[in-house]
Amino acid sequence: MEGWARADWVEFRAHPWVLHLANQAPAPGPNLLRWIDSALRVFDATGLSEAEKMAAVESVDAYVRGLARQHLDQPEPDPEQDRLLAELVDFTRYPHLLRALRAGVRPWSGDQFEFGLQRLLDGIEALIDTRSAPSDEDR
C-alpha cells in the first residue's frame, strides 16, 4: 500500500490533469478493476473483513488524491501576502499559530504527504493487529 500510495503521489504531481479526469470517468474500466483487485489482495490473510479491506484501500486512495488536489489548487506562497498579514493581524490572539510561525512553520507549507501517509498506514496496521491478536477465548 505504501509503495502504491507513493507511486500515485508522484504521478499526480507530475500529471495533475489526471485528477480532473478521475472525477469524469463514467464507469470503471478493466485497468481500474485490476488496480482495485490488486490493492485488495494486499490485505489477504490480515483478518480484516472485506468491508474493512475496501475501506482501507479507499482511505489511502482518498488521502493521496485529496492531498494531490490540495497541492494543485494551492497558489504559490506570496511574500507580499505574508508581509500584509504580519502588519494587519494581531497574531497574539492566536497563540498556538504564533508559536508555530515563530518556529518557522507555515500552514499549508512543507510536505505533509509522508507524515499523513505514515499515520494512516499506522492506523490500518493497528486494526490488523487487533484482528490477529489472540482473543480472551484463545488464552
mmCIF file of the C-alpha atoms, coordinates in Angstrom:
data_MODEL
# 
_entry.id   MODEL 
# 
loop_
_atom_site.group_PDB 
_atom_site.id 
_atom_site.type_symbol 
_atom_site.label_atom_id 
_atom_site.label_alt_id 
_atom_site.label_comp_id 
_atom_site.label_asym_id 
_atom_site.label_entity_id 
_atom_site.label_seq_id 
_atom_site.pdbx_PDB_ins_code 
_atom_site.Cartn_x 
_atom_site.Cartn_y 
_atom_site.Cartn_z 
_atom_site.occupancy 
_atom_site.B_iso_or_equiv 
_atom_site.pdbx_formal_charge 
_atom_site.auth_seq_id 
_atom_site.auth_comp_id 
_atom_site.auth_asym_id 
_atom_site.auth_atom_id 
_atom_site.pdbx_PDB_model_num 
ATOM 1   C CA . MET A 1 1   ? 0.000   0.000   0.000   1.00 0.00 ? 1   MET A CA 1 
ATOM 2   C CA . GLU A 1 2   ? 2.808   2.384   0.870   1.00 0.00 ? 2   GLU A CA 1 
ATOM 3   C CA . GLY A 1 3   ? 4.588   1.876   -2.451  1.00 0.00 ? 3   GLY A CA 1 
ATOM 4   C CA . TRP A 1 4   ? 1.340   2.257   -4.368  1.00 0.00 ? 4   TRP A CA 1 
ATOM 5   C CA . ALA A 1 5   ? 0.485   5.469   -2.498  1.00 0.00 ? 5   ALA A CA 1 
ATOM 6   C CA . ARG A 1 6   ? 3.929   6.937   -3.194  1.00 0.00 ? 6   ARG A CA 1 
ATOM 7   C CA . ALA A 1 7   ? 3.749   5.990   -6.880  1.00 0.00 ? 7   ALA A CA 1 
ATOM 8   C CA . ASP A 1 8   ? 0.328   7.636   -7.207  1.00 0.00 ? 8   ASP A CA 1 
ATOM 9   C CA . TRP A 1 9   ? 1.608   10.720  -5.384  1.00 0.00 ? 9   TRP A CA 1 
ATOM 10  C CA . VAL A 1 10  ? 4.481   11.081  -7.852  1.00 0.00 ? 10  VAL A CA 1 
ATOM 11  C CA . GLU A 1 11  ? 2.163   10.549  -10.839 1.00 0.00 ? 11  GLU A CA 1 
ATOM 12  C CA . PHE A 1 12  ? -0.441  13.051  -9.606  1.00 0.00 ? 12  PHE A CA 1 
ATOM 13  C CA . ARG A 1 13  ? 2.259   15.661  -9.031  1.00 0.00 ? 13  ARG A CA 1 
ATOM 14  C CA . ALA A 1 14  ? 3.795   15.024  -12.463 1.00 0.00 ? 14  ALA A CA 1 
ATOM 15  C CA . HIS A 1 15  ? 0.449   14.848  -14.298 1.00 0.00 ? 15  HIS A CA 1 
ATOM 16  C CA . PRO A 1 16  ? -2.073  16.946  -12.316 1.00 0.00 ? 16  PRO A CA 1 
ATOM 17  C CA . TRP A 1 17  ? -4.609  16.855  -15.148 1.00 0.00 ? 17  TRP A CA 1 
ATOM 18  C CA . VAL A 1 18  ? -5.263  13.216  -14.183 1.00 0.00 ? 18  VAL A CA 1 
ATOM 19  C CA . LEU A 1 19  ? -7.013  14.482  -11.052 1.00 0.00 ? 19  LEU A CA 1 
ATOM 20  C CA . HIS A 1 20  ? -9.589  16.216  -13.229 1.00 0.00 ? 20  HIS A CA 1 
ATOM 21  C CA . LEU A 1 21  ? -10.004 13.154  -15.440 1.00 0.00 ? 21  LEU A CA 1 
ATOM 22  C CA . ALA A 1 22  ? -10.520 10.838  -12.461 1.00 0.00 ? 22  ALA A CA 1 
ATOM 23  C CA . ASN A 1 23  ? -13.623 12.794  -11.496 1.00 0.00 ? 23  ASN A CA 1 
ATOM 24  C CA . GLN A 1 24  ? -15.060 12.468  -15.003 1.00 0.00 ? 24  GLN A CA 1 
ATOM 25  C CA . ALA A 1 25  ? -14.891 8.701   -15.575 1.00 0.00 ? 25  ALA A CA 1 
ATOM 26  C CA . PRO A 1 26  ? -18.440 7.361   -16.010 1.00 0.00 ? 26  PRO A CA 1 
ATOM 27  C CA . ALA A 1 27  ? -17.656 3.709   -15.201 1.00 0.00 ? 27  ALA A CA 1 
ATOM 28  C CA . PRO A 1 28  ? -14.591 1.761   -14.084 1.00 0.00 ? 28  PRO A CA 1 
ATOM 29  C CA . GLY A 1 29  ? -12.686 0.047   -16.864 1.00 0.00 ? 29  GLY A CA 1 
ATOM 30  C CA . PRO A 1 30  ? -10.565 -3.092  -16.723 1.00 0.00 ? 30  PRO A CA 1 
ATOM 31  C CA . ASN A 1 31  ? -7.434  -1.254  -15.541 1.00 0.00 ? 31  ASN A CA 1 
ATOM 32  C CA . LEU A 1 32  ? -9.224  0.322   -12.588 1.00 0.00 ? 32  LEU A CA 1 
ATOM 33  C CA . LEU A 1 33  ? -10.855 -3.005  -11.704 1.00 0.00 ? 33  LEU A CA 1 
ATOM 34  C CA . ARG A 1 34  ? -7.437  -4.719  -11.882 1.00 0.00 ? 34  ARG A CA 1 
ATOM 35  C CA . TRP A 1 35  ? -5.952  -1.995  -9.681  1.00 0.00 ? 35  TRP A CA 1 
ATOM 36  C CA . ILE A 1 36  ? -8.691  -2.383  -7.045  1.00 0.00 ? 36  ILE A CA 1 
ATOM 37  C CA . ASP A 1 37  ? -8.308  -6.150  -7.110  1.00 0.00 ? 37  ASP A CA 1 
ATOM 38  C CA . SER A 1 38  ? -4.535  -5.911  -6.598  1.00 0.00 ? 38  SER A CA 1 
ATOM 39  C CA . ALA A 1 39  ? -4.963  -3.367  -3.801  1.00 0.00 ? 39  ALA A CA 1 
ATOM 40  C CA . LEU A 1 40  ? -7.434  -5.653  -2.017  1.00 0.00 ? 40  LEU A CA 1 
ATOM 41  C CA . ARG A 1 41  ? -5.018  -8.583  -2.426  1.00 0.00 ? 41  ARG A CA 1 
ATOM 42  C CA . VAL A 1 42  ? -2.539  -6.721  -0.199  1.00 0.00 ? 42  VAL A CA 1 
ATOM 43  C CA . PHE A 1 43  ? -4.905  -7.340  2.707   1.00 0.00 ? 43  PHE A CA 1 
ATOM 44  C CA . ASP A 1 44  ? -5.281  -11.105 2.232   1.00 0.00 ? 44  ASP A CA 1 
ATOM 45  C CA . ALA A 1 45  ? -4.611  -13.009 5.463   1.00 0.00 ? 45  ALA A CA 1 
ATOM 46  C CA . THR A 1 46  ? -4.802  -9.838  7.590   1.00 0.00 ? 46  THR A CA 1 
ATOM 47  C CA . GLY A 1 47  ? -8.014  -10.776 9.370   1.00 0.00 ? 47  GLY A CA 1 
ATOM 48  C CA . LEU A 1 48  ? -9.793  -7.700  8.038   1.00 0.00 ? 48  LEU A CA 1 
ATOM 49  C CA . SER A 1 49  ? -13.325 -8.090  6.757   1.00 0.00 ? 49  SER A CA 1 
ATOM 50  C CA . GLU A 1 50  ? -13.953 -7.432  3.089   1.00 0.00 ? 50  GLU A CA 1 
ATOM 51  C CA . ALA A 1 51  ? -15.596 -4.128  4.012   1.00 0.00 ? 51  ALA A CA 1 
ATOM 52  C CA . GLU A 1 52  ? -12.551 -3.108  6.088   1.00 0.00 ? 52  GLU A CA 1 
ATOM 53  C CA . LYS A 1 53  ? -10.187 -4.042  3.240   1.00 0.00 ? 53  LYS A CA 1 
ATOM 54  C CA . MET A 1 54  ? -12.149 -1.899  0.801   1.00 0.00 ? 54  MET A CA 1 
ATOM 55  C CA . ALA A 1 55  ? -12.329 0.943   3.338   1.00 0.00 ? 55  ALA A CA 1 
ATOM 56  C CA . ALA A 1 56  ? -8.540  0.797   3.818   1.00 0.00 ? 56  ALA A CA 1 
ATOM 57  C CA . VAL A 1 57  ? -7.921  0.923   0.058   1.00 0.00 ? 57  VAL A CA 1 
ATOM 58  C CA . GLU A 1 58  ? -10.381 3.764   -0.412  1.00 0.00 ? 58  GLU A CA 1 
ATOM 59  C CA . SER A 1 59  ? -8.978  5.682   2.569   1.00 0.00 ? 59  SER A CA 1 
ATOM 60  C CA . VAL A 1 60  ? -5.417  5.591   1.254   1.00 0.00 ? 60  VAL A CA 1 
ATOM 61  C CA . ASP A 1 61  ? -6.633  6.485   -2.241  1.00 0.00 ? 61  ASP A CA 1 
ATOM 62  C CA . ALA A 1 62  ? -8.724  9.383   -0.901  1.00 0.00 ? 62  ALA A CA 1 
ATOM 63  C CA . TYR A 1 63  ? -5.781  10.654  1.142   1.00 0.00 ? 63  TYR A CA 1 
ATOM 64  C CA . VAL A 1 64  ? -3.380  10.646  -1.816  1.00 0.00 ? 64  VAL A CA 1 
ATOM 65  C CA . ARG A 1 65  ? -5.893  12.157  -4.251  1.00 0.00 ? 65  ARG A CA 1 
ATOM 66  C CA . GLY A 1 66  ? -7.094  14.745  -1.752  1.00 0.00 ? 66  GLY A CA 1 
ATOM 67  C CA . LEU A 1 67  ? -3.627  15.964  -0.871  1.00 0.00 ? 67  LEU A CA 1 
ATOM 68  C CA . ALA A 1 68  ? -2.612  15.998  -4.536  1.00 0.00 ? 68  ALA A CA 1 
ATOM 69  C CA . ARG A 1 69  ? -5.726  18.054  -5.307  1.00 0.00 ? 69  ARG A CA 1 
ATOM 70  C CA . GLN A 1 70  ? -4.922  20.445  -2.449  1.00 0.00 ? 70  GLN A CA 1 
ATOM 71  C CA . HIS A 1 71  ? -1.393  20.943  -3.792  1.00 0.00 ? 71  HIS A CA 1 
ATOM 72  C CA . LEU A 1 72  ? -2.778  21.505  -7.290  1.00 0.00 ? 72  LEU A CA 1 
ATOM 73  C CA . ASP A 1 73  ? -5.320  24.099  -6.155  1.00 0.00 ? 73  ASP A CA 1 
ATOM 74  C CA . GLN A 1 74  ? -2.994  25.871  -3.740  1.00 0.00 ? 74  GLN A CA 1 
ATOM 75  C CA . PRO A 1 75  ? -1.332  29.015  -5.072  1.00 0.00 ? 75  PRO A CA 1 
ATOM 76  C CA . GLU A 1 76  ? 2.388   29.573  -4.647  1.00 0.00 ? 76  GLU A CA 1 
ATOM 77  C CA . PRO A 1 77  ? 3.301   31.391  -1.425  1.00 0.00 ? 77  PRO A CA 1 
ATOM 78  C CA . ASP A 1 78  ? 3.189   35.161  -1.826  1.00 0.00 ? 78  ASP A CA 1 
ATOM 79  C CA . PRO A 1 79  ? 5.768   37.044  0.293   1.00 0.00 ? 79  PRO A CA 1 
ATOM 80  C CA . GLU A 1 80  ? 3.712   40.225  -0.075  1.00 0.00 ? 80  GLU A CA 1 
ATOM 81  C CA . GLN A 1 81  ? 0.672   38.482  1.394   1.00 0.00 ? 81  GLN A CA 1 
ATOM 82  C CA . ASP A 1 82  ? 2.788   37.272  4.317   1.00 0.00 ? 82  ASP A CA 1 
ATOM 83  C CA . ARG A 1 83  ? 4.020   40.830  4.918   1.00 0.00 ? 83  ARG A CA 1 
ATOM 84  C CA . LEU A 1 84  ? 0.477   42.206  4.828   1.00 0.00 ? 84  LEU A CA 1 
ATOM 85  C CA . LEU A 1 85  ? -0.800  39.541  7.197   1.00 0.00 ? 85  LEU A CA 1 
ATOM 86  C CA . ALA A 1 86  ? 2.027   40.319  9.634   1.00 0.00 ? 86  ALA A CA 1 
ATOM 87  C CA . GLU A 1 87  ? 1.012   44.008  9.553   1.00 0.00 ? 87  GLU A CA 1 
ATOM 88  C CA . LEU A 1 88  ? -2.755  43.533  9.744   1.00 0.00 ? 88  LEU A CA 1 
ATOM 89  C CA . VAL A 1 89  ? -3.255  40.534  12.020  1.00 0.00 ? 89  VAL A CA 1 
ATOM 90  C CA . ASP A 1 90  ? -2.660  40.524  15.750  1.00 0.00 ? 90  ASP A CA 1 
ATOM 91  C CA . PHE A 1 91  ? -1.256  37.011  15.998  1.00 0.00 ? 91  PHE A CA 1 
ATOM 92  C CA . THR A 1 92  ? -1.129  37.204  19.798  1.00 0.00 ? 92  THR A CA 1 
ATOM 93  C CA . ARG A 1 93  ? -4.856  36.362  19.570  1.00 0.00 ? 93  ARG A CA 1 
ATOM 94  C CA . TYR A 1 94  ? -3.767  33.033  18.030  1.00 0.00 ? 94  TYR A CA 1 
ATOM 95  C CA . PRO A 1 95  ? -1.023  31.871  20.429  1.00 0.00 ? 95  PRO A CA 1 
ATOM 96  C CA . HIS A 1 96  ? -0.682  28.331  19.074  1.00 0.00 ? 96  HIS A CA 1 
ATOM 97  C CA . LEU A 1 97  ? -0.418  29.551  15.488  1.00 0.00 ? 97  LEU A CA 1 
ATOM 98  C CA . LEU A 1 98  ? 2.033   32.252  16.588  1.00 0.00 ? 98  LEU A CA 1 
ATOM 99  C CA . ARG A 1 99  ? 4.236   29.618  18.241  1.00 0.00 ? 99  ARG A CA 1 
ATOM 100 C CA . ALA A 1 100 ? 4.207   27.554  15.021  1.00 0.00 ? 100 ALA A CA 1 
ATOM 101 C CA . LEU A 1 101 ? 5.005   30.623  12.899  1.00 0.00 ? 101 LEU A CA 1 
ATOM 102 C CA . ARG A 1 102 ? 7.888   31.573  15.181  1.00 0.00 ? 102 ARG A CA 1 
ATOM 103 C CA . ALA A 1 103 ? 9.211   28.024  14.778  1.00 0.00 ? 103 ALA A CA 1 
ATOM 104 C CA . GLY A 1 104 ? 9.283   28.627  11.036  1.00 0.00 ? 104 GLY A CA 1 
ATOM 105 C CA . VAL A 1 105 ? 6.193   26.560  10.220  1.00 0.00 ? 105 VAL A CA 1 
ATOM 106 C CA . ARG A 1 106 ? 3.564   27.939  7.843   1.00 0.00 ? 106 ARG A CA 1 
ATOM 107 C CA . PRO A 1 107 ? 0.109   26.489  7.339   1.00 0.00 ? 107 PRO A CA 1 
ATOM 108 C CA . TRP A 1 108 ? -0.219  24.511  4.113   1.00 0.00 ? 108 TRP A CA 1 
ATOM 109 C CA . SER A 1 109 ? 3.508   24.531  3.543   1.00 0.00 ? 109 SER A CA 1 
ATOM 110 C CA . GLY A 1 110 ? 6.030   21.756  3.616   1.00 0.00 ? 110 GLY A CA 1 
ATOM 111 C CA . ASP A 1 111 ? 5.441   18.189  2.597   1.00 0.00 ? 111 ASP A CA 1 
ATOM 112 C CA . GLN A 1 112 ? 2.830   16.664  4.847   1.00 0.00 ? 112 GLN A CA 1 
ATOM 113 C CA . PHE A 1 113 ? 2.420   13.689  2.498   1.00 0.00 ? 113 PHE A CA 1 
ATOM 114 C CA . GLU A 1 114 ? 4.821   11.400  4.366   1.00 0.00 ? 114 GLU A CA 1 
ATOM 115 C CA . PHE A 1 115 ? 3.520   12.345  7.796   1.00 0.00 ? 115 PHE A CA 1 
ATOM 116 C CA . GLY A 1 116 ? -0.105  11.722  6.867   1.00 0.00 ? 116 GLY A CA 1 
ATOM 117 C CA . LEU A 1 117 ? 0.586   8.552   4.904   1.00 0.00 ? 117 LEU A CA 1 
ATOM 118 C CA . GLN A 1 118 ? 2.520   7.022   7.784   1.00 0.00 ? 118 GLN A CA 1 
ATOM 119 C CA . ARG A 1 119 ? -0.198  7.883   10.329  1.00 0.00 ? 119 ARG A CA 1 
ATOM 120 C CA . LEU A 1 120 ? -2.886  6.433   8.058   1.00 0.00 ? 120 LEU A CA 1 
ATOM 121 C CA . LEU A 1 121 ? -0.907  3.235   7.494   1.00 0.00 ? 121 LEU A CA 1 
ATOM 122 C CA . ASP A 1 122 ? -0.137  3.017   11.216  1.00 0.00 ? 122 ASP A CA 1 
ATOM 123 C CA . GLY A 1 123 ? -3.871  3.098   11.915  1.00 0.00 ? 123 GLY A CA 1 
ATOM 124 C CA . ILE A 1 124 ? -4.572  0.346   9.383   1.00 0.00 ? 124 ILE A CA 1 
ATOM 125 C CA . GLU A 1 125 ? -1.737  -1.712  10.855  1.00 0.00 ? 125 GLU A CA 1 
ATOM 126 C CA . ALA A 1 126 ? -3.161  -1.247  14.360  1.00 0.00 ? 126 ALA A CA 1 
ATOM 127 C CA . LEU A 1 127 ? -6.536  -2.503  13.118  1.00 0.00 ? 127 LEU A CA 1 
ATOM 128 C CA . ILE A 1 128 ? -4.873  -5.543  11.537  1.00 0.00 ? 128 ILE A CA 1 
ATOM 129 C CA . ASP A 1 129 ? -3.026  -6.188  14.806  1.00 0.00 ? 129 ASP A CA 1 
ATOM 130 C CA . THR A 1 130 ? -6.320  -6.263  16.706  1.00 0.00 ? 130 THR A CA 1 
ATOM 131 C CA . ARG A 1 131 ? -7.623  -8.872  14.263  1.00 0.00 ? 131 ARG A CA 1 
ATOM 132 C CA . SER A 1 132 ? -4.572  -11.090 14.684  1.00 0.00 ? 132 SER A CA 1 
ATOM 133 C CA . ALA A 1 133 ? -4.241  -10.658 18.459  1.00 0.00 ? 133 ALA A CA 1 
ATOM 134 C CA . PRO A 1 134 ? -5.395  -13.679 20.456  1.00 0.00 ? 134 PRO A CA 1 
ATOM 135 C CA . SER A 1 135 ? -8.834  -13.215 21.961  1.00 0.00 ? 135 SER A CA 1 
ATOM 136 C CA . ASP A 1 136 ? -9.661  -13.921 25.598  1.00 0.00 ? 136 ASP A CA 1 
ATOM 137 C CA . GLU A 1 137 ? -11.190 -17.229 24.494  1.00 0.00 ? 137 GLU A CA 1 
ATOM 138 C CA . ASP A 1 138 ? -7.909  -18.263 22.843  1.00 0.00 ? 138 ASP A CA 1 
ATOM 139 C CA . ARG A 1 139 ? -5.860  -17.681 26.011  1.00 0.00 ? 139 ARG A CA 1 
# 
